[in-house]
Amino acid sequence: MSRHALLGLLCLHFTVAHAAGVQIVLDYTYDTTHFFGSGNPNGAAAGATAKATLEEAARFLSESLEDTLSPISTPDFFRSTVSSGIATWQWSLNFTNPTTASTTTLYDEDIVANEYRIYVGARSLSGSTVAEGGRGGFGYSYNPQGSFSASEISQLDNITDQFISSVTRRGEPEGEFANWGGFLTIDRDGSTDWHYDWTTTPASNKTDFYSVVVHELVHGLGFGTSTQWTDLVTAGKFMGQQAYLANGNVRPSVTGGHWAANTASTIVGTSQSQEASLDPNIDKGQRKYLTTLDAAALRDIGWDVQYLSPLPPGMDGDFNNDGQVDAADYALWRDHRGAATEAAINYNGNGGGIDQSDYNLWRANYGATSAIAATTTPVTAPEPAAGWLVLSGLSLGLPRRRPTGRRL
């Protein structure tokens, strides 16, 4: 099967599988400065790109979450048919207004089934903080007055129990995190030099918008911001079993609502190493995807998470899916030449089995990179006999000095 046919089937599978899952709904009501549009400091086109990138991050996370969340709506006014009793209910949601930083409270909002609402906006954030995100709060009340029959009392109890379950945990089991949603605030004062486009690689002097909004949306899902998180933190270690397994059977260290700085993992759904998305900082020029450790912690606090890869579809010739067409891909092709399918080269060849046509494809694309790898100067592909020399040379890297990162 060709790579393109396989990707088409995978996309179809994911669409069907997620039809009943969580949908992160981005609400721009409080983006009163129009950061995600004409009011962006870098212009309307930048605002539109920022919005598209935020929506891609929300789409990926939504696709990864398989939970089924109950709707939240205020029950209708209840009047006794046999006595003088009346009963009313009310609920409220509150969140940090992303534009003003004040607390905004809304009453009796309708949250449809599976909706997880995130209010987004932008304002000036102090110091090196580039964004903020978190879960929202809520409240509810039940106000019966007068008298009711025994059957009506039973009916009222059922209505109230279902109402409270929906407001407090969206119908999820006791102890698992669930909520109506949260908020996300972006720094807009010019101190952050944003790279807005999720489809391209950030330059070395830019802060990657995609990396930041994935991080903050996950905070909005309760990572580091919920009682389910804090209940699993003991003496600076996160005690969740899924995170323990994802971290090589070691309890990961935490600082506040983050992993300890520089915590390493792999990009979720792949074997590619990367610093965790949910550590507290990001370097300029760095693209960070959700990692296996991040996803495992979401499982520990109660989310049903599919370990889907966030990486763009593989490039032709990038046989190991690391975002670069290089000598390592040649080695993979050489070692599996003659295989009946392209599974060993991640279906990034020319279709069918692994043969000379895949080498020709690799050679034609040698030196290409995707958004997951640093931009490189185009180079000439080596002949097969020279592959080992190039691969050996690639292993001789200089120690990387980590620059001071921006806070998340």
LUMMARVO-171227 format. One line per 2 residues: for each residue x, y, z of C-alpha. Coordinates in nm, 2 decimals. Layout:
BEGIN
X/Y/Z ~ ...
// end
This chain:
BEGIN
0.00/0.00/0.00 ~ 0.13/0.35/-0.08
0.21/0.59/0.20 ~ -0.05/0.83/0.07
-0.32/0.56/0.07 ~ -0.22/0.46/0.42
-0.24/0.82/0.55 ~ -0.58/0.86/0.39
-0.71/0.55/0.58 ~ -0.55/0.67/0.90
-0.72/1.01/0.87 ~ -1.05/0.84/0.81
-1.00/0.61/1.11 ~ -0.92/0.90/1.34
-1.22/1.10/1.22 ~ -1.46/0.82/1.28
-1.30/0.71/1.61 ~ -1.32/1.06/1.75
-1.67/1.14/1.64 ~ -1.80/1.11/2.01
-1.49/1.24/2.18 ~ -1.40/1.57/2.35
-1.40/1.88/2.13 ~ -1.19/2.18/2.26
-1.40/2.48/2.16 ~ -1.21/2.81/2.14
-1.42/3.11/2.24 ~ -1.29/3.44/2.12
-1.56/3.65/2.29 ~ -1.30/3.81/2.53
-1.03/3.87/2.27 ~ -1.14/4.23/2.27
-0.81/4.35/2.14 ~ -0.85/4.12/1.83
-0.51/3.96/1.88 ~ -0.63/3.67/1.67
-0.73/3.90/1.39 ~ -0.69/4.27/1.29
-0.56/4.38/1.63 ~ -0.25/4.16/1.63
0.06/4.38/1.68 ~ 0.22/4.22/1.37
-0.09/4.28/1.15 ~ -0.41/4.11/1.05
-0.23/3.83/0.86 ~ -0.02/3.74/1.16
-0.34/3.74/1.37 ~ -0.51/3.50/1.12
-0.20/3.27/1.13 ~ -0.20/3.28/1.51
-0.56/3.17/1.51 ~ -0.50/2.89/1.26
-0.21/2.76/1.47 ~ -0.42/2.78/1.79
-0.70/2.59/1.62 ~ -0.46/2.32/1.50
-0.33/2.27/1.85 ~ -0.69/2.24/1.98
-0.77/2.00/1.70 ~ -0.48/1.77/1.78
-0.56/1.76/2.15 ~ -0.93/1.71/2.08
-0.84/1.42/1.86 ~ -0.63/1.27/2.13
-0.90/1.28/2.40 ~ -1.15/0.99/2.40
-1.37/1.09/2.70 ~ -1.74/1.15/2.67
-1.84/1.46/2.87 ~ -2.20/1.52/2.98
-2.36/1.85/2.88 ~ -2.41/2.12/3.14
-2.74/2.30/3.14 ~ -2.96/2.45/3.41
-3.27/2.24/3.48 ~ -3.60/2.40/3.40
-3.80/2.57/3.68 ~ -4.00/2.30/3.87
-4.34/2.36/4.02 ~ -4.53/2.10/4.23
-4.85/1.98/4.08 ~ -5.00/1.88/4.42
-4.87/2.15/4.65 ~ -4.72/2.49/4.67
-4.36/2.39/4.61 ~ -4.13/2.55/4.36
-3.76/2.47/4.29 ~ -3.49/2.64/4.09
-3.13/2.56/4.01 ~ -2.84/2.78/3.90
-2.48/2.73/3.80 ~ -2.19/2.96/3.72
-1.86/2.93/3.55 ~ -1.57/3.17/3.62
-1.22/3.22/3.47 ~ -0.94/3.47/3.45
-1.04/3.71/3.17 ~ -0.76/3.66/2.91
-0.76/4.03/2.82 ~ -0.82/4.21/3.15
-0.69/3.96/3.41 ~ -1.00/4.01/3.62
-1.23/3.72/3.71 ~ -1.52/3.69/3.47
-1.83/3.50/3.60 ~ -2.11/3.38/3.37
-2.44/3.23/3.48 ~ -2.64/2.94/3.34
-2.43/2.89/3.02 ~ -2.52/2.59/2.81
-2.22/2.36/2.75 ~ -2.31/2.09/2.50
-2.20/1.73/2.53 ~ -1.83/1.68/2.48
-1.76/2.05/2.46 ~ -1.45/2.17/2.65
-1.46/2.55/2.62 ~ -1.14/2.76/2.63
-1.18/3.14/2.65 ~ -0.88/3.30/2.46
-0.73/3.64/2.43 ~ -0.42/3.85/2.49
-0.27/4.11/2.71 ~ 0.07/4.23/2.83
0.24/3.97/3.06 ~ 0.52/4.07/3.29
0.88/3.96/3.27 ~ 0.97/3.66/3.05
0.62/3.50/3.07 ~ 0.49/3.44/2.72
0.15/3.29/2.80 ~ -0.08/3.17/3.08
-0.34/2.90/3.08 ~ -0.56/2.71/3.33
-0.88/2.55/3.42 ~ -1.20/2.75/3.51
-1.39/2.74/3.83 ~ -1.76/2.68/3.89
-2.04/2.70/4.14 ~ -2.40/2.57/4.16
-2.71/2.61/4.38 ~ -3.04/2.43/4.44
-3.33/2.63/4.58 ~ -3.65/2.44/4.68
-3.93/2.64/4.84 ~ -4.26/2.52/4.98
-4.37/2.16/5.00 ~ -4.36/1.87/4.76
-4.51/1.52/4.74 ~ -4.28/1.22/4.81
-4.26/1.13/4.44 ~ -4.18/1.49/4.36
-3.90/1.49/4.62 ~ -3.76/1.18/4.46
-3.78/1.34/4.12 ~ -3.61/1.66/4.25
-3.33/1.45/4.40 ~ -3.26/1.28/4.07
-3.26/1.61/3.88 ~ -3.03/1.77/4.14
-2.79/1.47/4.15 ~ -2.76/1.47/3.77
-2.71/1.84/3.76 ~ -2.43/1.84/4.02
-2.26/1.55/3.85 ~ -2.26/1.74/3.52
-2.14/2.06/3.67 ~ -1.87/1.92/3.89
-1.73/1.63/3.68 ~ -1.92/1.62/3.35
-2.06/1.27/3.43 ~ -1.71/1.13/3.46
-1.62/0.89/3.74 ~ -1.55/1.03/4.09
-1.18/1.13/4.12 ~ -1.12/1.19/3.75
-1.06/1.54/3.63 ~ -1.33/1.69/3.41
-1.45/2.05/3.39 ~ -1.65/2.29/3.16
-1.32/2.44/3.03 ~ -1.07/2.71/3.10
-0.88/3.01/2.96 ~ -0.56/3.09/2.77
-0.38/3.43/2.76 ~ -0.11/3.52/2.51
0.16/3.79/2.57 ~ 0.10/4.08/2.32
0.32/4.37/2.44 ~ 0.59/4.32/2.19
0.84/4.16/2.43 ~ 0.78/3.82/2.27
0.89/3.78/1.91 ~ 0.64/3.53/1.80
0.67/3.27/1.52 ~ 0.30/3.21/1.45
0.30/2.95/1.17 ~ 0.27/2.59/1.29
0.36/2.46/0.95 ~ 0.71/2.61/0.94
1.02/2.60/1.15 ~ 1.08/2.89/1.40
1.39/3.10/1.34 ~ 1.65/3.09/1.61
1.54/3.44/1.74 ~ 1.17/3.36/1.76
0.94/3.20/2.02 ~ 0.73/2.93/1.87
0.36/3.00/1.91 ~ 0.24/2.64/1.84
0.47/2.50/2.12 ~ 0.34/2.76/2.37
-0.04/2.71/2.30 ~ -0.01/2.33/2.32
0.15/2.38/2.66 ~ -0.11/2.62/2.78
-0.41/2.42/2.65 ~ -0.28/2.12/2.84
-0.28/2.34/3.16 ~ -0.64/2.42/3.07
-0.70/2.04/3.08 ~ -0.60/2.02/3.44
-0.22/1.95/3.41 ~ -0.06/2.13/3.70
-0.38/2.32/3.78 ~ -0.62/2.06/3.93
-0.66/1.89/4.26 ~ -0.62/1.56/4.07
-0.27/1.68/3.98 ~ -0.17/1.81/4.33
-0.31/1.49/4.49 ~ -0.04/1.30/4.29
0.25/1.52/4.39 ~ 0.46/1.41/4.69
0.79/1.55/4.79 ~ 0.85/1.71/4.45
0.77/1.39/4.26 ~ 0.47/1.31/4.05
0.33/0.97/4.16 ~ 0.10/0.89/3.87
0.15/0.53/3.75 ~ 0.12/0.62/3.38
0.38/0.89/3.41 ~ 0.61/0.65/3.61
0.59/0.40/3.33 ~ 0.64/0.66/3.06
0.95/0.79/3.24 ~ 1.13/0.46/3.24
1.00/0.35/3.58 ~ 1.12/0.66/3.75
0.90/0.92/3.93 ~ 0.93/1.24/3.73
1.03/1.55/3.93 ~ 0.80/1.85/3.93
0.82/2.22/4.01 ~ 0.49/2.38/4.07
0.25/2.28/3.79 ~ 0.53/2.17/3.56
0.78/1.90/3.51 ~ 1.13/2.00/3.63
1.32/2.20/3.37 ~ 1.48/2.00/3.09
1.28/1.69/3.16 ~ 1.33/1.46/2.86
1.07/1.23/2.69 ~ 0.97/1.13/2.34
0.72/1.30/2.11 ~ 0.39/1.12/2.17
0.32/0.84/1.93 ~ 0.69/0.83/1.82
1.03/0.73/1.95 ~ 1.18/1.07/1.88
1.35/1.23/2.18 ~ 1.23/1.57/2.29
1.22/1.79/2.60 ~ 0.88/1.76/2.76
0.62/2.01/2.64 ~ 0.51/2.07/3.00
0.84/2.17/3.15 ~ 0.84/2.54/3.26
1.04/2.70/2.98 ~ 1.10/2.71/2.60
1.41/2.83/2.41 ~ 1.38/3.06/2.12
1.39/2.87/1.79 ~ 1.25/2.55/1.96
0.95/2.35/1.84 ~ 0.80/2.14/2.12
0.53/1.88/2.06 ~ 0.33/1.70/2.33
0.54/1.42/2.46 ~ 0.46/1.07/2.59
0.53/1.19/2.95 ~ 0.28/1.48/2.91
0.01/1.25/2.77 ~ 0.07/0.99/3.04
0.02/1.26/3.31 ~ -0.31/1.35/3.15
-0.41/0.99/3.18 ~ -0.31/0.99/3.54
-0.54/1.28/3.62 ~ -0.83/1.11/3.45
-0.83/1.18/3.07 ~ -0.86/0.89/2.82
-0.57/0.98/2.59 ~ -0.49/0.82/2.26
-0.11/0.84/2.20 ~ -0.14/1.00/1.85
0.16/1.15/1.69 ~ 0.14/1.53/1.63
0.41/1.53/1.37 ~ 0.32/1.64/1.01
0.28/1.35/0.76 ~ 0.62/1.20/0.68
0.83/1.35/0.41 ~ 0.94/1.14/0.10
1.28/0.99/0.19 ~ 1.25/1.06/0.56
1.25/0.69/0.64 ~ 1.29/0.73/1.02
1.04/1.01/1.06 ~ 1.28/1.24/1.24
1.21/1.54/1.02 ~ 1.53/1.52/0.82
1.62/1.34/0.50 ~ 1.98/1.24/0.58
2.23/0.95/0.60 ~ 2.04/0.78/0.88
1.75/0.73/0.64 ~ 1.99/0.58/0.38
2.11/0.33/0.65 ~ 1.75/0.23/0.72
1.68/0.18/0.35 ~ 2.00/-0.02/0.31
1.92/-0.25/0.60 ~ 1.57/-0.33/0.48
1.61/-0.33/0.11 ~ 1.41/-0.61/-0.04
1.13/-0.60/0.22 ~ 0.78/-0.66/0.07
0.63/-0.35/0.24 ~ 0.74/-0.01/0.35
0.66/-0.06/0.71 ~ 1.03/-0.05/0.81
1.07/0.30/0.64 ~ 0.74/0.43/0.78
0.58/0.43/0.44 ~ 0.78/0.73/0.34
0.91/0.57/0.02 ~ 0.78/0.53/-0.33
0.51/0.28/-0.26 ~ 0.51/-0.10/-0.27
0.82/-0.28/-0.13 ~ 1.16/-0.13/-0.03
1.37/-0.11/-0.35 ~ 1.59/0.10/-0.57
1.31/0.35/-0.64 ~ 1.30/0.44/-0.27
1.67/0.51/-0.28 ~ 1.62/0.73/-0.58
1.34/0.92/-0.38 ~ 1.57/0.95/-0.08
1.85/1.09/-0.30 ~ 1.62/1.34/-0.47
1.51/1.48/-0.13 ~ 1.84/1.46/0.06
1.89/1.76/0.29 ~ 1.52/1.84/0.32
1.38/1.92/0.66 ~ 1.03/1.96/0.81
0.90/2.18/1.10 ~ 1.03/1.93/1.35
1.39/1.98/1.26 ~ 1.62/2.28/1.23
1.66/2.44/0.89 ~ 1.97/2.32/0.72
2.17/2.44/0.41 ~ 2.09/2.21/0.11
2.36/1.95/0.06 ~ 2.45/1.69/-0.20
2.34/1.34/-0.13 ~ 2.63/1.10/-0.09
2.66/0.78/-0.29 ~ 2.56/0.46/-0.10
2.93/0.37/-0.04 ~ 2.98/0.71/0.14
2.68/0.68/0.37 ~ 2.88/0.55/0.67
3.12/0.85/0.65 ~ 2.84/1.10/0.65
2.66/0.91/0.94 ~ 2.98/0.90/1.15
3.03/1.27/1.08 ~ 2.68/1.35/1.20
2.75/1.19/1.53 ~ 3.03/1.43/1.62
2.82/1.71/1.76 ~ 2.94/1.99/1.99
2.79/2.02/2.34 ~ 2.48/2.23/2.32
2.46/2.52/2.56 ~ 2.10/2.59/2.67
2.02/2.96/2.65 ~ 1.79/3.12/2.90
1.44/3.02/2.81 ~ 1.11/3.20/2.82
0.86/3.11/3.10 ~ 0.54/2.93/3.02
// end
